[in-house]
Amino acid sequence: MKEEKIDFYSKTSLKSYNLNESMRYQLSMLDSLDVFTREHSENVANITCRICEYLKLDKDLTVYCTLCAYLHDIGKLFIPSSILQKPGGLTDEEYEIMKTHTTLGYNMCMDDPKLRPYANGAKYHHESLNGTGYPEGLTRKQIPVEGQIIRVADEFDAIVSKRQYKSHIGITDTLKILIEESQPIPKSVALKAMEENTRLGKLNGRYVHALCKVVIDDTEYEISCILNYIKFIKSQIQRLEKVNEYYIKMENTKNTRKKDYYKEGIEQLLEGGETIGNFRYILEEYRTVYLKKKEMVDSLFKEVKAIKKLRV
């Protein structure tokens, strides 16, 4: 029962830029991070890349912003694991320590000639347009473009992946409750929280708008893939229902020739791993999956509708 894997954070776009050996050195820095921070950094980089493409930025600037995004959390190498991987919210004191990852990452990049060009991603990805961010409390045009774009990508991934210290990103009480209850976070809910932060003047609306387009694109692609899978599942159900029809007829006839005829028909219809003894169980599995996938598609259509209603 093979299903096409759908990856929101596909690296296809990034790979198309054929990063040279020098750039690969920057990316190799991620190997030093813990697995969760590394995955988060990769997610943020790929979302950043996609946002840049929607903004129609030129190739060099897109690659530059993407590499800055890969390195944006490199300063967490110096944050104690007891804080970095703490389940639940951080204390005020712990949060102040966590915030130092921006300047620590910046200093690390500045000390390495190969990383120095990308130091801005590490330093400015928590600055807010209204001056409430850190480490310097910069406002609007004082914040480099790469910092503004990475901030949007970083906040989105932090919400949907339910990272630690999430209560410090200024999201709504409803979203906090969802996170605390460990419920899946719909992308529309994450974007709604970001829409709120845009209204509060923290995020650049232009970049959040581009992110919405990225999410819609990926969600519609996901819908397309699931619909194709549903089509496949439906064909398997129809095939096994035919097997079941033959099986019932085989069981109900006393004519040996007819029994052999139906048995031969069953064997021709069965596929790898299926037997007369287990096909009904497999049929029920297909039916269950079919219903779940239908529900998933309905949910994703609602997601797209909700996202399109957002006013960023």
C-alpha positions as CSV (number, residue, x, y, z in Angstrom):
1,M,0.0,0.0,0.0
2,K,2.6,2.5,-1.1
3,E,1.9,6.2,-0.9
4,E,3.8,9.1,-2.4
5,K,5.5,11.0,0.4
6,I,4.6,14.7,0.6
7,D,7.3,17.0,2.0
8,F,6.4,20.6,2.7
9,Y,10.0,21.4,3.1
10,S,11.1,19.9,-0.2
11,K,14.7,20.9,-1.1
12,T,14.0,20.8,-4.8
13,S,14.2,24.6,-5.2
14,L,17.4,24.9,-3.2
15,K,19.1,22.0,-5.1
16,S,18.3,23.8,-8.4
17,Y,20.9,26.5,-7.5
18,N,23.7,23.9,-7.6
19,L,25.5,25.2,-4.5
20,N,29.3,25.3,-5.0
21,E,31.8,23.8,-2.7
22,S,32.4,27.0,-0.7
23,M,28.7,27.2,0.1
24,R,28.7,23.6,1.2
25,Y,31.1,24.5,3.9
26,Q,28.5,26.8,5.4
27,L,25.9,24.1,5.3
28,S,28.3,21.6,6.9
29,M,28.1,23.7,10.1
30,L,24.7,22.3,10.7
31,D,26.2,18.9,11.5
32,S,27.3,20.4,14.8
33,L,23.8,21.2,15.9
34,D,21.4,18.9,17.8
35,V,19.0,17.0,15.5
36,F,16.0,19.2,16.3
37,T,17.8,22.5,15.7
38,R,19.4,21.1,12.6
39,E,16.0,20.0,11.2
40,H,14.5,23.4,12.1
41,S,17.3,25.2,10.4
42,E,16.8,23.2,7.2
43,N,13.1,23.9,7.3
44,V,13.6,27.6,7.8
45,A,16.2,27.7,5.0
46,N,13.8,25.9,2.5
47,I,10.9,28.1,3.4
48,T,13.1,31.2,3.1
49,C,14.2,29.9,-0.4
50,R,10.6,29.5,-1.4
51,I,9.6,33.0,-0.1
52,C,12.5,34.5,-2.1
53,E,11.3,32.8,-5.2
54,Y,7.8,34.1,-4.8
55,L,9.2,37.6,-4.3
56,K,11.1,37.1,-7.5
57,L,14.4,38.0,-6.0
58,D,17.4,37.3,-8.2
59,K,19.3,34.1,-7.9
60,D,22.3,35.5,-5.9
61,L,20.1,37.2,-3.3
62,T,17.9,34.0,-3.0
63,V,21.0,31.8,-2.4
64,Y,22.4,34.4,0.0
65,C,19.2,34.6,2.1
66,T,18.9,30.8,2.1
67,L,22.4,30.3,3.4
68,C,21.8,33.0,6.1
69,A,18.7,31.0,7.0
70,Y,20.7,27.7,7.3
71,L,23.0,29.4,9.8
72,H,20.4,31.5,11.6
73,D,20.4,29.3,14.7
74,I,24.1,28.4,14.7
75,G,24.5,30.2,18.0
76,K,22.5,27.5,19.8
77,L,25.7,25.5,19.8
78,F,26.6,27.5,22.8
79,I,23.2,27.3,24.6
80,P,23.1,24.6,27.4
81,S,21.1,21.6,26.3
82,S,19.0,21.8,29.5
83,I,17.6,25.1,28.2
84,L,17.7,24.3,24.4
85,Q,15.8,21.0,24.8
86,K,13.7,21.8,27.8
87,P,10.1,20.6,27.5
88,G,7.5,23.3,28.1
89,G,8.1,27.0,28.5
90,L,11.3,28.7,29.7
91,T,11.7,30.8,32.8
92,D,12.5,34.5,32.3
93,E,16.1,33.8,33.2
94,E,16.4,30.9,30.8
95,Y,14.7,32.9,28.0
96,E,17.3,35.6,28.4
97,I,20.0,33.0,28.0
98,M,18.2,31.6,25.0
99,K,18.1,35.0,23.4
100,T,21.9,35.2,23.4
101,H,22.0,32.7,20.6
102,T,21.6,35.6,18.1
103,T,24.8,37.4,19.2
104,L,26.7,34.2,19.9
105,G,25.9,33.0,16.3
106,Y,26.8,36.4,14.9
107,N,30.2,36.4,16.7
108,M,30.9,32.8,15.6
109,C,30.2,33.7,11.9
110,M,32.3,36.9,12.1
111,D,35.2,34.9,13.5
112,D,35.2,32.6,10.5
113,P,36.0,34.2,7.1
114,K,33.9,31.6,5.3
115,L,30.8,32.3,7.5
116,R,31.3,36.0,7.9
117,P,29.1,37.0,4.8
118,Y,26.1,35.2,6.4
119,A,26.4,36.6,9.9
120,N,23.3,38.8,9.5
121,G,21.0,35.8,9.5
122,A,22.2,34.7,12.9
123,K,22.0,38.2,14.4
124,Y,18.7,39.7,13.0
125,H,16.2,36.9,12.7
126,H,14.4,37.8,16.0
127,E,14.2,41.5,15.4
128,S,10.6,43.0,15.0
129,L,9.6,45.8,12.7
130,N,8.0,47.6,15.7
131,G,11.2,47.5,17.7
132,T,10.1,44.8,20.2
133,G,12.5,42.2,19.0
134,Y,16.1,41.4,20.0
135,P,19.1,41.6,20.3
136,E,19.2,45.3,19.4
137,G,15.5,46.3,19.2
138,L,15.8,47.6,15.7
139,T,12.9,48.9,13.7
140,R,11.8,48.6,10.0
141,K,14.5,49.7,7.6
142,Q,17.2,49.1,10.2
143,I,16.6,45.4,9.9
144,P,18.3,43.8,6.9
145,V,16.0,42.1,4.4
146,E,17.5,38.7,5.1
147,G,16.6,39.1,8.8
148,Q,13.0,40.1,8.0
149,I,12.4,37.2,5.6
150,I,14.1,34.6,7.9
151,R,12.0,35.9,10.9
152,V,8.8,35.0,8.9
153,A,10.1,31.6,7.9
154,D,11.4,30.9,11.5
155,E,8.2,31.9,13.2
156,F,6.0,29.8,10.9
157,D,8.1,26.6,11.4
158,A,8.3,27.3,15.2
159,I,4.5,27.2,15.4
160,V,3.8,24.3,13.1
161,S,6.5,22.1,14.5
162,K,5.7,23.1,18.1
163,R,9.3,24.0,19.1
164,Q,10.3,24.5,22.8
165,Y,10.0,28.0,24.3
166,K,7.1,28.6,21.9
167,S,5.2,30.8,24.3
168,H,7.8,33.6,23.7
169,I,6.8,34.2,20.0
170,G,3.8,36.2,20.8
171,I,1.1,33.9,19.5
172,T,-2.6,33.9,20.6
173,D,-4.0,32.3,23.7
174,T,-5.9,29.8,21.5
175,L,-2.8,28.7,19.8
176,K,-1.0,28.3,23.1
177,I,-3.8,26.0,24.3
178,L,-3.5,24.0,21.1
179,I,0.2,23.6,21.6
180,E,-0.1,22.7,25.3
181,E,-2.6,20.0,24.4
182,S,-0.2,18.7,21.7
183,Q,-2.8,18.9,19.0
184,P,-1.7,19.2,15.4
185,I,-1.3,22.8,14.4
186,P,-3.1,23.5,11.1
187,K,-1.0,25.8,8.8
188,S,-4.0,28.2,8.6
189,V,-3.8,28.6,12.4
190,A,-0.1,29.3,12.3
191,L,-0.6,31.8,9.5
192,K,-3.4,33.4,11.5
193,A,-1.1,34.0,14.4
194,M,1.5,35.5,12.0
195,E,-1.2,37.7,10.5
196,E,-1.9,39.0,14.0
197,N,1.8,39.7,14.5
198,T,1.9,41.5,11.1
199,R,-1.0,43.8,12.4
200,L,1.0,44.4,15.6
201,G,3.8,45.6,13.4
202,K,6.3,42.8,14.2
203,L,6.4,41.1,10.8
204,N,6.8,42.4,7.2
205,G,3.4,41.8,5.6
206,R,4.9,41.4,2.1
207,Y,6.9,38.4,3.3
208,V,4.1,36.9,5.2
209,H,1.9,37.3,2.1
210,A,4.6,35.4,0.1
211,L,4.6,32.7,2.7
212,C,0.9,32.3,2.4
213,K,1.3,31.7,-1.3
214,V,4.0,29.1,-0.6
215,V,1.7,27.3,1.9
216,I,-1.3,27.4,-0.5
217,D,0.9,26.0,-3.3
218,D,2.2,23.2,-1.2
219,T,-1.2,22.4,0.3
220,E,-2.8,22.2,-3.2
221,Y,0.1,19.9,-4.3
222,E,-0.5,17.8,-1.2
223,I,-4.2,17.6,-2.2
224,S,-3.3,16.5,-5.7
225,C,-1.0,13.8,-4.4
226,I,-3.7,12.5,-2.0
227,L,-6.3,12.5,-4.7
228,N,-4.1,10.4,-6.9
229,Y,-3.6,8.0,-4.0
230,I,-7.3,7.9,-3.3
231,K,-7.8,6.9,-7.0
232,F,-5.3,4.1,-6.5
233,I,-7.0,3.0,-3.3
234,K,-10.4,3.0,-5.0
235,S,-9.1,0.7,-7.8
236,Q,-7.7,-1.7,-5.2
237,I,-11.0,-1.7,-3.3
238,Q,-12.9,-2.5,-6.6
239,R,-10.4,-5.3,-7.4
240,L,-10.7,-6.9,-3.9
241,E,-14.5,-6.5,-4.0
242,K,-14.5,-8.5,-7.2
243,V,-12.3,-11.1,-5.4
244,N,-14.9,-11.2,-2.6
245,E,-17.7,-11.7,-5.1
246,Y,-15.9,-14.6,-6.6
247,Y,-15.1,-16.0,-3.2
248,I,-18.7,-15.9,-2.1
249,K,-19.8,-17.7,-5.3
250,M,-17.0,-20.3,-4.9
251,E,-18.1,-21.0,-1.3
252,N,-21.8,-21.3,-2.3
253,T,-21.4,-23.6,-5.3
254,K,-21.1,-27.4,-5.0
255,N,-20.0,-27.7,-8.6
256,T,-16.3,-28.6,-8.6
257,R,-15.7,-27.1,-12.1
258,K,-17.3,-23.8,-11.0
259,K,-15.3,-23.8,-7.7
260,D,-12.1,-24.2,-9.8
261,Y,-13.3,-21.4,-12.1
262,Y,-13.9,-18.9,-9.3
263,K,-10.7,-19.9,-7.5
264,E,-8.7,-19.3,-10.7
265,G,-10.4,-15.9,-11.1
266,I,-9.5,-15.1,-7.5
267,E,-5.8,-16.1,-8.0
268,Q,-5.6,-13.9,-11.1
269,L,-6.9,-10.9,-9.2
270,L,-4.8,-11.3,-6.1
271,E,-1.5,-9.3,-5.9
272,G,1.7,-9.6,-3.9
273,G,1.2,-10.7,-0.3
274,E,-2.5,-11.3,-0.8
275,T,-4.1,-14.7,-0.3
276,I,-7.5,-16.2,-0.1
277,G,-7.0,-16.2,3.7
278,N,-6.1,-12.5,4.1
279,F,-7.7,-10.6,1.3
280,R,-10.8,-9.5,3.3
281,Y,-8.6,-8.1,6.0
282,I,-6.6,-6.2,3.4
283,L,-9.9,-5.0,1.8
284,E,-11.0,-3.5,5.1
285,E,-7.6,-1.8,5.5
286,Y,-8.1,-0.2,2.1
287,R,-11.6,0.9,3.0
288,T,-10.3,2.5,6.2
289,V,-7.5,4.3,4.5
290,Y,-9.8,5.5,1.8
291,L,-12.1,7.1,4.3
292,K,-9.2,8.7,6.2
293,K,-7.7,10.1,3.0
294,K,-11.1,11.5,2.0
295,E,-11.3,13.3,5.4
296,M,-7.8,14.5,5.0
297,V,-8.6,16.0,1.6
298,D,-11.7,17.7,2.9
299,S,-9.6,19.1,5.8
300,L,-6.9,20.4,3.4
301,F,-9.5,22.1,1.2
302,K,-10.8,23.9,4.3
303,E,-7.2,24.9,5.1
304,V,-6.7,26.5,1.7
305,K,-10.0,28.3,2.0
306,A,-9.1,29.6,5.5
307,I,-5.6,30.7,4.3
308,K,-7.1,32.6,1.3
309,K,-9.4,34.5,3.7
310,L,-6.4,35.9,5.6
311,R,-5.7,39.5,5.0
312,V,-2.0,40.2,5.3
